[in-house]
Amino acid sequence: MRGIFIKEKQVADIRNIILNSGYEFTEEELKQVIIILNAIIRLVIKEFLNH
């Protein structure tokens, strides 16, 4: 299975949601959130395909 990655537009949407949440995030923290979301999406898809 090829990697599943969040597309650039989705990153912008996620960033806007996070920034509008009222919490303060650094650019590095935001990158870490995106990495975690990518990992979660890959695991969910992998689990879905295995069942």
Secondary structure, DSSP 8 states (H G I E B T S, - for coil): -------HHHHHHHHHHHHTTT----HHHHHHHHHHHHHHHHHHHHHHHH-
